Amino acid sequence: MITVPLHLRGPVDMHVHLVGNGLSGSGCWLKPPFLHRFLADWMLRQLGLKVSWRAPEFDDAYVDLLTSWLRDSPVSHAVLLAHEEVYDHSGQKLNFGSLHVPNDYVFAVCRRHPELLPAVSIHPARPDALDELDRCLDLGAVMLKFLPNCQNIDTRLPRYRPFWNRMAAANLPLLAHSGGEHTVPQIDPSLADPRSLTGALEAGVTVIAAHAATRSGLRDPDYLDHLLEMMHRWPNLFADISALNLPVRSAGLARLLKLPEWHHRLFHGSDFPVP
């Protein structure tokens, strides 16, 4: 089960992205593909952020905007997500991906803004994965986040079992992307299937399937049926409703609204800054 500290008993947005370009020393990097650069510009305009994502002041301006929106909303806290780099299964870092948000930057931002709660991102193939996990637990991480299909993580691989065992022992929940993805590049689209998360579930990790395994694009498979079948089997499997307001994913939201028996297993997430 997921336990909520007493001081957080109120609306919590548990799916909020931190982004940055690193030009001010945050350690982030941002390298959107050519066509996605226009999408990034459009998203920032929708948010009312007048600073370009290419500008040195972008990182601070983004945090200022996020915290101002949070203060003006009925949400009391938001879980802020790091974004890991991509590794192969042997632990070799790959030159792949469009952004990186280090764990240390997430902790630094959350220290300045106590209404933000730190969620770290650690690839279990990293040679220092267990050490980094212990370090982040000591620093107060409340969750671990990754995108299996974009960061090349199949939790069923036996070599990752010690990592999941350590997460389970620490009662650290895992927020894992499920379903298609088109905002950041995919390295293995087959890992969009929530069944790629069974290794962590078997180890006893509380897993939250982001986006409820719904399709992102018209040609993506819809894995919601797989997710519901898995939820029958795994009481430690939950889902969030982030991005289910988008046109393609909204079909999944319509289905879930008709299944009240699963509503207690759904969490609120905005997927900010996705409009």
C-alpha positions, 0 to 999 in steps of 0.5 A: 500500500501507499501511505500518505504522511499526515501533513500531506493529507490533501490534494497532491499532484503526483506527476509533475515534470521538472525540465531545464537546459542546464545553461545556468548550472542545473546539470539538466540538458534539453535536446528536442528533435527538430519537429519537437522544438516547435511543440516546445515553443507552443507548450511554453506559450500555452503556459504563459512562459515568455522565456525561451527554452533555449535561454540561460534563465529558462530553468529558474523561470520554469520553476517560478512558473510551476510554483506560482501555479501550484500556489494558486491551485487547490493542490497542496503539494506536487511530486516533482520528477527527475529524468534519467539518461538512457543505458543499455542492459549492461550498464553502458550509457547510450547517446539517446534521448531528448532531455535529462534532469538530474536527481540532485537538481530535483532535490535542490529545487524541492529544498527551496520549495517545500510544497514540491516533493522529490521523485528521483529517476535511476536506471537499474542497469547503472553500475552505481544504481543501488548506491544511488538509490540508497543515497536518494532514500537518505535525501528523502526521495518519495518516489522513483520514476522512469519510462520503460520504453524510452529509457530501456528498462524491462523490470523482468530482467533477473539482474535488476531484482536486487534493485526492486528488492531494495525499493520494496524494503524501503517502501519506495513506490515506482511511477512508470510510464505505460502506453505509447509515448510521443513527447520523448523518443522511444528506444523500445516501443514494446516496453510500453506494455505494462506487463514489462513492469511485472518484475518490480511487482513480483518483488513487492514494489508498489507500482503506479502505471502512469497514463493507465496504459492508454494509447498516446497516438492513433496507431499505438496499441491500447494496453488498458485491458492488460493493465486491468487484468494485471490489477486483478492479480497484483494488489500493489499495482495502481495507475494515474490519470495523467494526460487522460484529458488529451484527445486520444487518451480520453477514450481510456478515461471514459472507460475508467469512469464506468469502472468504479470498482477501480477508482480507489486504485487511481491517483491524480497526476497532471503531467505538467507542463503537458497542456 
